[in-house]
Amino acid sequence: MSDETSQPTPPENPAPQEPVAVPENIPQLSPEASAGKAETQLTESTPTQEITTPESYPQIFTDPDITITKTPDTVTITEIMEPKAPVPEPTKPDQKSFLKSLLPKLKEKLSFRTEKRLSKIMELARKNGEIQNDEVEKLLYVSDASATNYLAKLVQRGSLRISGPKNHAKYVPN
C-alpha cells in the first residue's frame, strides 16, 4: 500500500474556450471579491451608481426586472421576481354546523350498535332460559356498568324481567 493520496488529474488537452466579449463600461471585480473572500457593505459614505439594464446593456440583458448596482468595490445584480399567488384554502364549513350535521349519523350508528348488542343478549337469554350480568360482560366484552345498563334497557322495554335478589339478579326472557 502506498501512502500517497490520489488526486484527480486535469485533462491532457482541454478544449479551447472562446473569448467572451465584455462591454468596457462593466466594472471588473477584484479576485478576492469574485472568489467570495471579501464582501463590502454599502454604507452612506460609499458612492453607488444604480443602472437599469435595458438601456445600459441591451446586448446582454433584455429583462427589465434586473437591476445592477455598482460601487467602486462591488457590483450587485438584483432580479425582481413576481410573488407566487397564494393557494386559496378550501372553504371549511362552520365547525358547529359541521358537528351538528354529524350528530344524527353518529346517533344512528350508536343506536345500530346498541340494538345489535341487545339482540345478542336476548338470543343468549332465550337459549339458556336466563342470563346474568357476568355472562353479558363476557359475551360483549364490556364493563360491569355497561352490562348492567344493557340489561336495564331490556327490562325497561319489557323483553326481560328480573328474578332473584338484586345483588345476584338473574334476567329471564318474557
N, C-alpha and C positions, 0 to 999 in steps of 0.2 A: 504494500500500500504506500502511496506517496502522500506527503503532507501538503502538496500543492492544491489549491482550490481552483476549480475550473471556472473560467470567466468566458462569457460569450465573445466570440471573435467577430470583428467587423467584417462585412462582406468585402471580398477581394476587389471587385470592380463595381463601386457604387454607380448607379445610373446618374448621368449628369442632369442637374436641375436647371430649368430655365430661369433666368433672372426675372424678377417681378418689378414692373415699373411702379415707383412710388412717387406721388406728386411731391414737388420740392417744398411746398408750404406745410407739410405734415411734420409736426415736431418728432424728433427721434428720442427714444427712451434710452437712458443710460443702461449699461449691462446689469447693474445692481437692481435697478427698478424693474427691468424686464424679467429678471430671474425671481422677482418677488422678495428680494432680500431687503430692499429699502422701500418704505412707504412714506409718503409725505402727506401730512394732514393739512388740509386747507384751513387757513386762518384768515382773519380780516386783513392782515398785512400782506398776505400772499396775493399777488395780482393774478386774476383769472380772466380768461377770454372764452366766451361761450360761442360755439359755432354750430349752427344748424346745418345739417349735412347736405340737403339737396342743392342749395346754392353754392356751397363751398367746394364740395367734392362730387359733382354729379356723375363723374365717370366711375366712382367707386360705390357710392351709396345712392339708392333710389328710394329708400324708405323714409317718409317724413317723421316717423316716430323715433328716429335715432338722433341723439344729441351727443356732440363731442365737447367736452370741457377741457381746456388745456391750461396748465400753469407752467412756469419755467422748468419745473422738475417732473411733472406727471401729465398724462393725458388720460381722461376718463371718458369712456364711451357708455352712454346710458340708452337703453331701449325702453320706450313706454309701451307697456302691454295692456291690452284690454282685460278688465276683470272678468272672470268667468261668471256666467249667470248663476245665481243661487238655485239649487234644486228645490222646488216647492215641496213642502212637507205634505204628505197625504192628509186630507182633512179627517179629523177624528170627531166622531160624534161625542156629544156631551157625556161625560162619564156616568152621571146619574141616570140619564135616559138609557144609556147602553146597559147598565146593570139592571134597570127595570125591565128592559126587553128580554134579558136573560132569565129573569126570575120565573116566569111561567114554565119555561123549558126545564129549569132546574127542579121546580116542584113536580113536574110530570115525571122526570127521571127518578126522583126520590120516591115518589108515590109508586111507580112501577116496581122499583127495587123492594120497597116495603111489602107490597102486595105479593110479590114472588116469595119473599121470606115467610109471610103469613101462611101462604098456601103450603109451603114445606112443613110448617109446624102442624097444620091441620092434617096433612097427609100422614105424618108420623103418629099423631094422636089417634086417628082412626085405625091405623094399623095395629097399634099397641093397646088401644082401649083407654089409655090415659097418658099424660105427659107431665113431666116436672121441669122446673126451671133449669136444673143442671143438664138435662137432655137437650134443651133448646140451646144452651150455651155451646155445647159440643157440636150440635147439628149445624149451627150457623157461624160458629167461631166468633161469638160476640161476648161482651162482658155480662156480668150478673145483672146489672141495671138494665141493659138493653134487652136481655131475655125477659126480664120482668115486665118491661114496657110492651113488648110484643104480645105477651100472654094477657096483659091487662086490656090491650086493644081488642083481642079476640073475645075476651069476657064481655067487654062493653058492647060489641056487635051482637053478642048472643051466640057465637059459634062454639064457645067453651063455657063450662061452669066449674066453679071451684069446689073441690071436695077435700075434707081433711082440715087439720089445723093450719093457720096462716104461715107459721114458720116452716112447715113441711107440706105445703099445699100440693095437691095433685089436680090437674086440669083434665076434665072429662069432656069429650065432644057431645054436643046436644043432638 
